[in-house]
Amino acid sequence: MRNRDFFLGLLVAGAVAVGGAGPGAASAGELSLAGASASPRVCDERPFLAQNSSAMARMMAGMDMKPTGDVDADFTAMMIPHHQGAIDMAIAELRYGKNEQLRRISQEIIVDQQQEIVAMRAAVGQPLPASAPAPTQAPAPSPTPPGGCPAPTDRSMSPSMPMQ
């Protein structure tokens, strides 16, 4: 449990750093992968960085809402995308990470965050999401072609990218 809390703390710290590090700071959607060919290790991490950046951009966009005057509705409107962002980032860890302890923590995050989303929706009378198995087993990434990094499809990860 302590490890999960530490991981969630890092997640929050990362969201704060990306979302509000001051003037000129990159937002989640503006993170660039342009330097990803600098080393083989970063090259190997490029798909994870792209998926994580996309998850962060969707989360930040989802949390950007106009207050309604209903604290409970506003809280859930911001926390549900936050929890979904944690799920999406945990899926990226499952897909690309190799540390078994972090993979187990990621599985716990997925299950816990899904349960909390359901609980928040129920608390404010929103319809519950359709039942689905926890996405704890993500498909393996495509192999890297001989000779180095696969060509990125979008190096800039611009905020105008379609959200899925």
C-alpha positions in Angstrom: 0.0 0.0 0.0 2.9 2.3 0.8 4.4 1.7 -2.6 1.1 2.5 -4.3 0.8 5.8 -2.3 4.3 6.7 -3.3 3.5 6.0 -7.0 0.3 8.0 -6.8 2.3 10.8 -5.2 4.7 10.8 -8.1 1.8 10.9 -10.5 0.4 14.0 -8.8 3.8 15.6 -8.6 4.2 15.0 -12.4 0.8 16.4 -13.2 1.6 19.5 -11.2 5.0 19.9 -12.8 3.7 19.4 -16.3 0.5 21.5 -15.7 1.8 24.4 -13.7 5.5 24.7 -13.6 5.4 28.4 -14.5 5.7 30.6 -17.5 7.0 28.8 -20.6 6.5 25.4 -19.1 5.4 22.6 -21.5 1.9 21.3 -21.0 1.2 17.6 -21.2 0.2 17.9 -24.8 3.3 19.9 -25.7 5.9 17.4 -24.6 8.3 16.8 -27.4 9.8 13.5 -28.3 12.2 15.2 -30.8 15.3 14.2 -28.8 14.2 10.6 -28.4 16.8 9.4 -30.9 19.6 10.6 -28.6 20.3 7.2 -27.0 19.2 3.6 -27.5 17.6 3.7 -24.0 15.5 6.7 -24.8 14.7 5.2 -28.2 13.3 2.1 -26.5 11.2 4.4 -24.2 9.7 6.4 -27.1 6.4 4.4 -27.4 5.9 4.6 -23.6 6.6 8.3 -23.6 4.1 8.9 -26.4 1.4 6.8 -24.7 2.0 8.5 -21.4 2.0 12.0 -22.9 -1.2 11.2 -24.7 -2.8 10.0 -21.4 -1.6 13.2 -19.6 -3.0 15.4 -22.3 -6.4 13.7 -22.2 -6.4 13.9 -18.4 -5.5 17.5 -18.3 -8.1 18.4 -21.0 -10.7 16.4 -19.1 -10.0 18.2 -15.8 -10.3 21.6 -17.4 -13.9 22.4 -16.7 -16.0 25.5 -16.0 -17.3 25.5 -12.4 -21.0 24.8 -12.1 -21.6 26.0 -8.6 -22.1 22.5 -7.4 -18.9 21.5 -5.5 -19.7 17.8 -5.6 -20.4 17.8 -9.4 -17.3 19.9 -10.0 -15.2 17.6 -7.8 -16.3 14.5 -9.7 -16.0 16.2 -13.1 -12.3 16.8 -12.3 -11.5 13.6 -10.4 -13.0 11.1 -12.9 -10.6 12.2 -15.7 -7.8 12.3 -13.2 -8.5 8.7 -12.2 -8.8 7.7 -15.9 -5.5 9.3 -16.5 -3.9 7.2 -13.8 -5.5 4.1 -15.4 -4.2 5.1 -18.8 -0.7 5.6 -17.4 -0.8 2.3 -15.5 -1.7 0.6 -18.8 1.4 2.2 -20.4 3.5 0.8 -17.6 2.0 -2.7 -18.1 2.6 -2.5 -21.8 6.2 -1.2 -21.7 7.5 -1.6 -18.1 9.6 -4.6 -17.0 9.8 -4.1 -13.2 7.4 -6.7 -11.8 6.7 -4.8 -8.6 5.7 -1.7 -10.6 3.6 -3.9 -12.9 1.7 -5.3 -9.9 1.2 -1.7 -8.5 -0.1 -0.7 -12.0 -2.6 -3.5 -11.9 -3.8 -2.4 -8.4 -4.0 1.2 -9.7 -6.2 0.1 -12.6 -8.6 -1.8 -10.4 -8.7 0.8 -7.5 -9.2 3.7 -9.8 -12.0 2.0 -11.8 -13.8 1.2 -8.5 -13.4 4.8 -7.3 -14.8 6.2 -10.6 -17.8 3.9 -10.2 -18.2 5.1 -6.6 -18.0 8.8 -7.5 -20.5 8.4 -10.3 -22.9 6.6 -8.0 -22.5 9.3 -5.3 -23.7 12.0 -7.6 -26.3 10.0 -9.5 -24.4 9.7 -12.8 -24.9 6.6 -15.0 -22.3 3.9 -14.2 -19.8 2.9 -16.9 -20.4 -0.4 -18.7 -18.9 -3.4 -17.1 -15.6 -4.5 -18.6 -12.7 -6.6 -17.4 -9.8 -4.6 -15.9 -7.2 -4.0 -18.7 -4.3 -5.5 -16.7 -2.9 -7.4 -19.6 -1.9 -5.0 -22.3 -0.8 -6.3 -25.7 2.9 -6.4 -26.4 4.4 -3.5 -28.3 5.5 -4.1 -31.9 9.1 -5.1 -32.3 11.6 -2.4 -33.1 12.9 -2.8 -36.7 16.6 -3.7 -37.2 18.8 -0.6 -37.1 17.2 1.4 -34.4 14.1 3.4 -33.4 10.8 3.0 -35.3 9.8 6.2 -37.0 7.4 8.2 -34.8 4.1 9.1 -36.3 3.9 12.4 -34.4 7.0 13.7 -32.7 5.3 16.8 -31.2 2.4 15.2 -29.4 0.5 18.5 -30.1 -2.6 19.2 -28.1 -4.7 19.3 -31.3 -4.2 15.6 -31.7 -7.5 13.7 -31.7 -8.4 12.2 -28.4 -9.6 8.6 -28.4 
